[in-house]
């Protein structure tokens, strides 16, 4: 007779039969650490009474650290993207816009690396991606790029906008269990960057910092949380 699992109700356990208690505990610890440290970092950023150096990069750096601590190769692209994002935040804090775009472009390449291996190129997905991609590139090349005065920055904005568009499309093709949440995260990231571009090159927006950073931080938290959840689910499914 096959022995029942420790978490099975038939054995007196109280958890899901698909995931041992130690796996559920480990996942809970990582989610708690991820959320607590991230929330503290966001609070520090928005606090005017905390004059800490480069505090804008704390939330993404913490999310990256927690994902690297998982020691799951599948999470490395997302952890790397978050680390590159934190470096991009640091570049932005010292007003190095070109370096900031370069680092965030690398972050989006890392996100693409995470999503593309699980892509599904069905006709419906291709059609949806074509519509979304065309709209985003139209906004970029008709609404933003012509407004950039510096030729160097204009080239950088065009290239960066194309890379983030590719990241969004890679999420649209992604067919993992948490695809809807990842799509929300990608759209929030695109909205945040579009707000930066409009505020910087077209016209100033009211409460621009709040709009930009709240959507950016929400996007990064979702990316990290869902990558952690996908990792935990995969680990549980691999157990006998």
Backbone as a ProteinNet text record, in pm:
[ID]
protein_1_A
[PRIMARY]
XXXXXXXXXXXXXXXXXXXXXXXXXXXXXXXXXXXXXXXXXXXXXXXXXXXXXXXXXXXXXXXXXXXXXXXXXXXXXXXXXXXXXXXXXXXXXXXXXXXXXXXXXXXXXXXXXXXXXXXXXXXXXXXXXXXXXXXXXXXXXXXXXXXXXXXXXXXXXXXXXXXXXXXXXXXXXXXXXXXXXXXXXXXXXXXXXXXXXXXXXXXXXXXXXXXXXXXXXXXXXXXXXXXXXXXXXXXXXXXX
[TERTIARY]
86	0	88.8	51.8	128.7	98.8	201.3	175.6	117.1	23.2	-36.8	57	39.5	125.5	92.5	192.1	175.7	67.4	47.7	-50.7	-189.7	-205.5	-335.5	-432.2	-560.3	-659.1	-673.5	-653.2	-666.9	-559.1	-449.5	-339.9	-345.1	-445.9	-456.4	-392.3	-342	-278.8	-382.8	-340.9	-437.8	-410.6	-307.9	-273	-317.6	-271.4	-300.2	-222.7	-284	-213	-106.5	-104.4	-10	120.5	124.2	241.9	268.5	385.8	418.2	420.5	405	402	530.1	646.8	771.1	778.6	723.5	720.5	629.3	513.3	420.2	480	549.5	611.2	720	803.5	911.2	853.9	748.8	687.1	630.9	565.1	507.1	614.5	727.6	837.8	891.6	911.5	965.3	866.3	738.3	638	630.3	635.1	632.7	752.9	872.3	994.1	990.5	945	935.9	846.8	729.3	630	670.6	721.9	758.9	872.9	978.9	1092.1	1056	974.7	930.9	846	751.6	665.5	744.1	844.4	929.3	1007.5	1058.8	1133.1	1047	925.4	833.7	799.7	775.6	743.8	859.7	982.3	1099.3	1110.7	1080.2	1091.5	993.7	870.5	769.3	775.8	857.1	868.7	964.4	916.8	1002.2	1095.4	1068.8	1151.4	1261.9	1287.1	1391.8	1491.5	1584.8	1681.5	1794.2	1760.9	1859.6	1916.7	2039.9	2099.2	2035	1998.4	1949.5	1835.2	1743.7	1638.5	1539.4	1542.7	1452.8	1479.6	1603.6	1638.5	1617.6	1581.5	1569.6	1463.6	1341.2	1239.5	1280.2	1328.4	1366.5	1486.6	1581.3	1698.4	1657.2	1561.8	1516	1444.3	1358.3	1288.2	1388.4	1491.4	1595.3	1666.3	1701.7	1772.5	1691.2	1562	1477	1467.8	1453.2	1444	1575.4	1687.9	1816.7	1831.6	1775.5	1784.7	1705.7	1610.8	1536.1	1625.8	1732.6	1824.7	1752.4	1664.1	1590.5	1634.8	1693.6	1744.8	1636.2	1512.4	1403.1	1375.6	1408	1381.7	1496.5	1609.3	1727.2	1700.6	1631.6	1606.2	1527.2	1426.6	1347.4	1430.4	1506.6	1594.2	1696.5	1752.2	1847.1	1782.5	1658.6	1586.5	1563.3	1529.3	1506.6	1635.7	1746.1	1874.2	1915.9	1897.6	1927.8	1835.5	1711.1	1617.8	1662.8	1711	1761.4	1880.9	1967.7	2081.2	2032	1927.5	1868.1	1807.3	1744.4	1691.3	1803.9	1917.1	2031.3	2084.7	2089.2	2133.5	2037.6	1909.1	1811.6	1824.4	1862.9	1877.5	1989.1	2090.3	2199.6	2180.9	2060.4	2020.1	2102.1	2143.7	2210.8	2105.8	2033.9	1917.9	1957.5	2067.3	2109	2147.2	2222.3	2258.8	2134.4	2042.9	1918.7	1841.8	1829.2	1759.4	1831.8	1964.6	2042.2	2021.1	2026.7	2011.1	1869.7	1770.4	1633	1607.4	1673.2	1661.9	1715.6	1828.2	1882.7	1785.9	1720.9	1622.3	1508.3	1461.7	1352.8	1398.1	1523.1	1576.1	1573	1606	1601.2	1457.6	1362.2	1221.8	1180.1	1221.2	1190.4	1246.7	1368.5	1431.7	1348	1279.2	1193.6	1065.8	1006.2	875.2	880.5	976.6	975.9	982.5	1058	1059.5	922.4	828.4	692.6	591.5	637.1	549.3	463.1	347.8	257.6	217.9	257.8	234.9	110.5	-3	-129.4	-174.9	-268.1	-318.4	-381.3	-454.7	-520.5	-418	-314.2	-212.1	-133	-104.1	-30.4	-112.4	-242.1	-328.8	-334.6	-349.6	-355.4	-222.7	-112	19.6	41.3	-7	8.6	-64.9	-185.9	-264.8	-198.8	-161.5	-99.7	35.3	115.5	247	237.8	143.7	127.9	86.3	-4.8	-48.2	63.7	141.6	250.9	359.4	394.4	498.8	450.4	320.2	265.4	277.2	243	257.8	403.4	494.1	636.2	690.4	669.5	735.2	658.2	529.7	454	437.3	428.9	400	517.5	620.9	731.5	862.3	908.1	1040.5	1057.4	959	978.5	993.6	951.4	959.5	1093.9	1176.9	1305.5	1405.4	1458.3	1543.2	1680.8	1744.4	1879.4	1875.3	1961.8	1964.7	2008.5	2100.7	2145.9	2033	1965.7	1852.9	1739.6	1719.2	1613.8	1637.4	1762.2	1796.4	1776.9	1821.6	1806.6	1661.6	1577.1	1434.9	1369.9	1405.1	1349.7	1388.4	1515.3	1561.8	1500.1	1498.2	1441.4	1292.7	1221.5	1078.9	1051.8	1136.9	1121.1	1145.1	1243.5	1273.6	1159.8	1105.8	997.7	871.5	853.2	741.9	760.5	884.3	913	886.8	918.6	890.4	740.5	662.5	517.7	464.1	515.5	468.9	507.7	625.4	666	571.8	518.7	423	289.1	251.1	126.2	132.9	251.7	268.5	286.2	318.5	345.2	218	233	116.7	123	202.7	211.1	84.4	76	-42.9	-71.6	32.7	15.2	23.7	-3.5	5.2	-79.1	-205.2	-283.7	-217.6	-162.9	-96	30.1	107.1	226.9	190.8	79.9	37.8	-0.1	-66.3	-97.8	31.1	129.6	257.8	325.3	326.6	391.2	320.4	187.7	112.6	137.6	147.7	179.6	317.7	413.3	549	546.9	476.2	467.3	399.1	292.9	224.5	318.2	395.4	489.6	591.9	650	750.5	689.6	567.5	500.6	474.3	441.3	418.9	548.9	659.9	790.4	818.7	799.2	829.1	741.3	612.4	521.7	556.2	582.7	615.2	747.2	842.8	975.6	982.5	914.8	934.8	814.3	694.8	575.5	524.7	476	430.8	429.8	456.4	454.6	315	311.1	184.8	169.2	47	26.5	51.8	112.6	142.4	219.3	312.2	384.8	463.4	531.4	611.9	525.5	411.1	321	271.2	232.4	183.4	293.5	410.3	521.4	566.9	592.7	654.3	555	431	333.2	309.1	296.5	273.8	401.1	516.2	643	666.9	650.3	671.8	569.8	445.5	344.7	382	432.5	473.5	586.3	688.3	803	763.1	676.5	631.2	554.3	467.9	392.8	484.9	582.6	678.1	745.5	793.6	864.6	772.1	655.3	561.5	516	484	434.5	545.9	667.4	780.4	804.1	792.1	807	696.3	572.6	460.9	478.6	523.7	545.9	656.1	760.6	870.5	821.9	741.3	689.7	599	516.2	424.6	502.1	605.4	686.8	758.5	809.6	878.5	784.4	660.6	562.9	523.7	511.5	473	584.5	708.7	822.3	840.2	776.1	792.4	710.2	761	685	566.1
-120.1	0	124	219.1	343.5	427	472.3	555.3	689.1	739.3	868.4	979.3	1095.5	1210	1268.4	1328.3	1386.4	1492.9	1561.1	1670.1	1622.1	1495.7	1445.2	1443.1	1481.5	1476.1	1336	1233.1	1095.9	1059.9	1130.4	1106.1	1201.4	1284.5	1380.1	1512.7	1530.1	1657.3	1758.9	1885.3	1989.3	2068.2	2034.8	2118.7	2059	2120	2070.2	1942	1838.6	1714.5	1732.4	1845.3	1867.8	1931.2	1977.8	2049.6	2016.8	1961.4	1930.9	2056.2	2033.1	2147.6	2229.5	2161.1	2236.7	2327.2	2280.1	2363.1	2482.7	2460.5	2570.9	2672.1	2622.5	2712.9	2796.6	2731.4	2804.2	2911.2	2875.3	2973.8	3091.2	3061.5	3168.3	3262	3202.9	3284.2	3378.1	3324.8	3407.3	3515.2	3481.3	3581.7	3690.6	3648.9	3746.5	3838.7	3779.4	3860.4	3953.7	3900.6	3980.5	4101.9	4078.1	4183.9	4284.3	4233.8	4323.6	4416.8	4360.2	4443.4	4540.3	4493.4	4581.2	4695.8	4663.6	4767.8	4871.9	4826.5	4919.7	5009.1	4948.6	5027.8	5133.7	5097	5193.5	5305	5267.2	5367.9	5465.5	5413.4	5500	5595.2	5544.5	5631.2	5748	5719.9	5825.2	5910.9	5870.2	5947.1	6064.3	6182.7	6301.3	6316	6241.5	6251.6	6148.2	6078.9	5976.1	6008.6	6101.4	6143	6041.2	5923.3	5817.4	5823.6	5780.5	5784.5	5683.1	5728	5640.9	5548.9	5602.4	5516.5	5471.9	5533.8	5493.6	5350.2	5303	5170.7	5059.9	5093	4991.7	4884.6	4922	4818.2	4713.8	4756.9	4661.4	4578.5	4640.7	4567.8	4458.7	4489.2	4389.7	4274.4	4306	4200.2	4107.6	4166.9	4088.8	3997.5	4051.1	3973.7	3852.2	3871.4	3760.6	3652.6	3692.5	3593.5	3518.3	3587.8	3518	3419.2	3454.6	3366.7	3237.2	3236.3	3113.6	3003.5	3043.5	2949.8	2862	2924.5	2856.7	2917.3	2834.2	2885	2950.6	2901.7	2958.1	3102.8	3141.6	3277.8	3373.8	3321.6	3406.2	3522.1	3499.7	3614.3	3726.4	3690	3793.2	3860.5	3781.6	3840.2	3933.7	3892.5	3977.1	4103.6	4090.9	4208.7	4308.6	4258.2	4346.9	4413.7	4338.5	4397.2	4506.1	4479.7	4580	4701.4	4677.2	4787.7	4873.8	4808.9	4884.7	4970.1	4913.5	4991.8	5107	5082.4	5188.4	5297.5	5258.3	5357.3	5443.4	5378.1	5452.3	5551.5	5508.8	5599.3	5717	5689.3	5797.1	5894.3	5841.2	5927.8	6028.8	5995.4	6091.1	6158.2	6144.3	6214	6172.8	6046.5	5993.4	5919.1	5992.5	5938.8	5830.2	5849	5749.5	5617.4	5625.3	5503.1	5437.6	5518.5	5465.9	5386.8	5441.3	5370	5241.6	5247.7	5129.3	5016.4	5048.4	4946	4888.7	4973.7	4923.4	4842.6	4878.5	4796.8	4656.4	4647.2	4516.2	4440.8	4513.8	4450.5	4390.3	4462.7	4410.5	4290.1	4289.8	4172.4	4051.1	4073	3963.4	3914.8	4006.6	3964.7	3885.1	3930.6	3857.9	3716.2	3704.8	3573	3482.5	3538.4	3459.5	3414.2	3501.9	3471.7	3390.2	3415.1	3353.1	3200	3136.3	2989.6	2925.5	2998.5	2946.5	3017.5	3061.6	3135.5	3040.2	3089.1	3016	3111.3	3076.7	3166.1	3123.1	3129.7	3098.9	3219.8	3197.5	3307.5	3416.9	3376.4	3475.3	3560.7	3498.1	3572.9	3664.7	3614.2	3695.5	3817.9	3798.9	3910.9	4014.8	3967.1	4059.1	4134.4	4061.7	4124.4	4227.7	4199.1	4292.2	4423.4	4412.9	4533.2	4614.1	4546.2	4615.4	4675.4	4596.5	4645.1	4764	4759	4870	4997.7	4984.3	5101.3	5160.7	5073.8	5122.4	5189.7	5129.7	5188.2	5318	5326.3	5450.6	5562.3	5531.3	5629.9	5672.5	5575.3	5604.1	5692.5	5649.7	5718	5838.5	5848.2	5965.4	6066.7	6017	6107.7	6147.3	6061.8	6088.1	6120.9	6032.2	6047.5	6182.8	6232.3	6363.2	6479.3	6460.3	6568.5	6572	6469.8	6463.5	6551.4	6652.6	6752.5	6697.4	6628.6	6576.8	6455.1	6454.1	6341.6	6212.7	6224.7	6106.3	6050.9	6138.4	6093.4	6041.3	6103.9	6059.1	5914.3	5884.2	5746.4	5651.6	5695.1	5610.9	5584.6	5685.5	5669.2	5573.9	5588	5500.1	5354.6	5332.7	5195.7	5139.4	5220.2	5171.6	5141.5	5230.5	5207.8	5080.1	5049.4	4925.6	4803.5	4812.6	4699.3	4674.9	4781.2	4759.8	4710.2	4750.9	4697.7	4547.5	4506	4363.7	4287	4347.2	4282.7	4261.4	4364.3	4351.8	4242.2	4236.3	4133.5	3994	3979.8	3848.8	3801.1	3894	3858.4	3817.9	3883.9	3848.2	3707.5	3665.4	3530.2	3425.9	3468.9	3377	3299.4	3169.3	3084.3	3017.7	3068.4	3011.3	3035	2967.2	2975	3117.9	3194.5	3329.6	3436.4	3397.5	3490.9	3617.5	3608.5	3731.7	3832.2	3783.3	3872.6	3934.3	3853.5	3906.2	4013.2	3995.7	4095.8	4226.5	4216.5	4337.9	4409.3	4332.3	4390.8	4460.9	4394.7	4453.5	4581.6	4581.1	4700.7	4815.6	4784.4	4888	4947.5	4861.7	4908.9	5000.3	4959.1	5040.5	5174.1	5170.3	5294	5387.8	5331.3	5412.9	5480	5402.6	5459.6	5557.4	5530.1	5624.1	5756.5	5749.1	5870.1	5948.9	5875.9	5942.4	6017.9	5949.2	6009.3	6131.2	6119.3	6231.8	6349.8	6321.4	6426.4	6495.5	6420.4	6474.7	6547.1	6492	6543.2	6616.3	6596.4	6658.1	6771.2	6738.8	6841.6	6785.1	6868.9	6821.2	6775.4	6667.9	6612.4	6636.2	6658.5	6673.7	6541.6	6548.9	6429.8	6324.9	6371	6279	6174.6	6216.7	6121.9	6012	6048.7	5948.8	5852.2	5902.1	5815.6	5721.4	5778.6	5701	5593.3	5631.6	5538.4	5436.9	5475.4	5379.3	5266.8	5301.3	5196.9	5115.7	5181.8	5110.6	5011	5054.9	4964.9	4850.4	4880.1	4774.5	4670.4	4716.9	4625	4533.6	4590.8	4511	4412.2	4454	4362.6	4244.9	4272.6	4165.5	4069.7	4123	4036.7	3942	3997.4	3916.3	3816.2	3861.6	3774.5	3658.1	3685.5	3580.4	3484.3	3535.2	3446.8	3353.8	3407.3	3325.3	3219.8	3261.1	3167	3056.6	3093.6	2993.8	2897.3	2948.7	2863.8	2764.6	2813.1	2726.6	2618.7	2656	2559.4	2451.3	2494.7	2400.1	2303.5	2356.4	2271.9	2171.5	2213.7	2122.8	2011.9	2048.3	1949.8	1846.6	1887.4	1797.7	1696.5	1721.7	1628.8	1502.2	1385.2	1259.7	1255
0	0	0	-83.9	-89.7	31.9	107	225.6	186.8	265.4	235.1	278	216.5	245	381.2	441.5	573.9	576	459.6	455.7	416.1	387	344.1	461.4	440.7	548.3	605.3	519	564.7	666.2	664.5	758.2	875.8	878.4	987.5	958	835.5	799.9	760.4	753.7	725.7	601.5	523.5	409.7	279.6	170.7	37.6	14.5	-46.8	-74.7	-180.1	-248.7	-356.9	-308.8	-185.4	-139	6.9	38.7	177.9	262.9	394.8	485.9	480.4	465.4	462.7	340.3	226.5	106.8	123.5	185.2	208	305.5	408.1	505.4	439.1	357.1	289.3	197.5	124.3	35.6	114.8	227.1	309.2	363.6	404.8	457.1	349.5	228.5	121	78.7	71.4	34.7	141.6	268.8	377.2	373.4	353.3	347	226.8	113.2	-8.8	13.7	71.2	87.9	194.8	307.7	417.5	377.6	320.4	280.1	169.9	75	-33.7	19.9	106.7	163.4	240.6	315.1	389	293.2	184.4	86.5	19.8	-14.6	-76.8	21.7	147.5	249.1	267.4	265.6	279.1	160.6	40.7	-76.8	-68.9	-30.4	-28.4	97.9	194.9	318.8	299.1	325.8	313.1	432.5	539.2	657.9	664.2	552.1	549.6	438.5	465.1	361.8	344.5	295.7	276.3	134.9	116.9	-17.9	-112	-230.1	-337.7	-293.2	-211.5	-158.2	-264.7	-381.3	-489.3	-534.6	-516.1	-566.4	-463.8	-338.9	-234.3	-266	-308.8	-331.2	-434.9	-551.3	-654.9	-611.3	-541.5	-493	-395.1	-307	-210.1	-279.6	-374.7	-449	-518	-575.3	-641.5	-542.5	-427	-325.5	-281.4	-259.3	-214.9	-323.5	-448.8	-555.3	-574.2	-564.5	-572.2	-456.8	-340.1	-223.5	-242.8	-334.4	-364.3	-419.9	-487.7	-553.1	-654.9	-729	-835.5	-968.2	-1055	-1181.9	-1265.1	-1253.9	-1332.9	-1295.7	-1171.2	-1125	-1153.7	-1197.6	-1217.3	-1314.4	-1429.1	-1517.9	-1451.3	-1370.9	-1303.2	-1194.7	-1118.5	-1016.9	-1081.4	-1194.4	-1266	-1318.7	-1369.4	-1418.2	-1306.2	-1189.3	-1075.3	-1028.8	-1032.3	-994.9	-1094.4	-1222.4	-1324.8	-1310.3	-1272.6	-1249.4	-1132.8	-1026	-911.6	-953.2	-1036.8	-1088.2	-1174.9	-1253.9	-1334.3	-1248.2	-1138.6	-1043.6	-987.6	-956.7	-903.9	-1007	-1133.9	-1240.3	-1254.3	-1242.5	-1248.9	-1133.3	-1016.2	-898.4	-916.2	-997.3	-1023.7	-1160.2	-1217	-1339.1	-1462.1	-1466.2	-1585.9	-1668.1	-1751	-1821.4	-1921.5	-1993.3	-2092.6	-2026.1	-1916.6	-1844	-1785	-1736.8	-1682.3	-1788.2	-1907.4	-2014.8	-2052.5	-2057.7	-2094.8	-1994	-1866.3	-1763.4	-1762.4	-1781.6	-1786.1	-1913.7	-2022.6	-2143.9	-2118.6	-2048.7	-2012.9	-1921.2	-1830.3	-1742.3	-1823.4	-1923.6	-2006.8	-2089.1	-2132.8	-2202.9	-2109.1	-1981.7	-1884.6	-1864.8	-1859.9	-1849.5	-1973.5	-2089.2	-2213	-2205.5	-2152	-2136.2	-2046.5	-1950	-1860.7	-1931.4	-2011.9	-2069.5	-2199	-2283.6	-2416.7	-2416.7	-2325.7	-2328.6	-2308.3	-2250.2	-2229.7	-2319.3	-2434.4	-2525.5	-2608.2	-2645.3	-2735.4	-2848.5	-2971.1	-3084.1	-3162.5	-3094.5	-3160.9	-3241.7	-3333.1	-3415.7	-3331.3	-3229.1	-3143.5	-3070.2	-3018.3	-2946.4	-3039.9	-3159.5	-3256.3	-3295.7	-3315.7	-3352.9	-3240.8	-3116	-3002.6	-2987.7	-3003.9	-2991.8	-3101.9	-3221.9	-3332.9	-3305.3	-3251.6	-3221.4	-3110.5	-3001.8	-2889.1	-2928.9	-2999.1	-3040.5	-3133.8	-3228.7	-3321.7	-3248.4	-3152.3	-3076.3	-2993.3	-2930.5	-2847.1	-2930.9	-3043.3	-3128.7	-3193.9	-3224.1	-3277.2	-3173.9	-3049.1	-2941	-2927.5	-2936.6	-2919.1	-3030.8	-3156.4	-3267.7	-3321	-3288.3	-3330.5	-3217.1	-3093.4	-2983.4	-2897.9	-2890.6	-2799	-2871.8	-2957.8	-3020.5	-3090	-3165.8	-3231.6	-3133	-3008.9	-2909.1	-2835.9	-2856	-2786.2	-2860.2	-2792.3	-2858.3	-2894.9	-2802.7	-2825.9	-2917.5	-3019.2	-3112.6	-3043.5	-2948.3	-2874.3	-2789	-2715.8	-2634.2	-2721.6	-2837.8	-2928.5	-2972.7	-3005.3	-3044	-2926.5	-2809.2	-2690.4	-2656.3	-2665.1	-2635.4	-2736.6	-2863.2	-2965.7	-2940.8	-2908.8	-2883.7	-2756.7	-2651.6	-2525.9	-2541.2	-2608.7	-2629.2	-2706.5	-2802.5	-2879.9	-2792.2	-2702.8	-2614.3	-2515.7	-2456.1	-2360.4	-2431.4	-2557.2	-2635.7	-2657.4	-2683.8	-2701.6	-2572.6	-2459	-2331	-2313	-2343.2	-2331.3	-2423.1	-2544.5	-2638	-2589.6	-2529.5	-2479	-2368.7	-2288.7	-2184.5	-2246.4	-2353.4	-2421.3	-2479.5	-2521.4	-2574.6	-2464.4	-2344.5	-2233.6	-2197.4	-2174.3	-2147.1	-2010.2	-1919	-1785.2	-1704.7	-1590.9	-1505.7	-1460.7	-1437.1	-1383.8	-1492	-1615.7	-1728.1	-1709.3	-1662.7	-1645.9	-1551.2	-1440.2	-1346.5	-1404.8	-1478	-1542.2	-1645.5	-1713.4	-1812.5	-1744.3	-1631.1	-1555	-1515.5	-1468.5	-1428.8	-1546.3	-1661.9	-1779.7	-1823.1	-1819.4	-1857.6	-1760	-1631.8	-1533.3	-1559.7	-1595.4	-1625.1	-1746.9	-1850.7	-1972	-1941.4	-1862.2	-1825.4	-1749.7	-1656.4	-1579.4	-1670.9	-1763.6	-1853.1	-1952.7	-1996.6	-2087	-2015.9	-1886.4	-1807.9	-1791.3	-1769.4	-1761.5	-1891.3	-2004	-2134.3	-2160.5	-2132.8	-2157.6	-2067.7	-1940.6	-1844.8	-1878.8	-1932.7	-1960.3	-2094.5	-2196	-2331.3	-2390.6	-2336.1	-2396	-2307.3	-2189.9	-2096.9	-1954.9	-1856.2	-1717	-1677.2	-1597.8	-1551.7	-1402.5	-1355.7	-1210.9	-1139.3	-1023.6	-943.1	-1023.3	-1106.1	-1194.1	-1115.3	-1009.1	-931.6	-872	-818.5	-760	-866.9	-981.6	-1089.6	-1139.1	-1157.8	-1214.2	-1117	-992.8	-898.8	-843.5	-823.9	-771.4	-871.1	-999.2	-1099.5	-1124.9	-1119.1	-1137.8	-1025.5	-901.1	-788.1	-788.2	-822.1	-828.8	-934.3	-1049	-1155.3	-1109	-1046.9	-1003.9	-894.4	-804.2	-698.7	-759.1	-854.3	-919.2	-993.1	-1065.7	-1134.9	-1034.8	-923.8	-824.8	-756.7	-714.8	-643.6	-731	-856	-945.1	-985.2	-1001.3	-1028.6	-910.2	-788.6	-668.4	-661.7	-691.5	-688.2	-792.6	-911.8	-1017.2	-976.5	-911.9	-865.8	-761.8	-665.5	-559.7	-616.6	-712.7	-772.7	-849.3	-921.3	-995.9	-901.7	-790.3	-693.8	-631.3	-601.7	-543.2	-640.1	-768.8	-868.5	-892.8	-866.2	-890.3	-777.1	-662.1	-550	-572	-530.5	-547.3	-454.6
[MASK]
++++++++++++++++++++++++++++++++++++++++++++++++++++++++++++++++++++++++++++++++++++++++++++++++++++++++++++++++++++++++++++++++++++++++++++++++++++++++++++++++++++++++++++++++++++++++++++++++++++++++++++++++++++++++++++++++++++++++++++++++

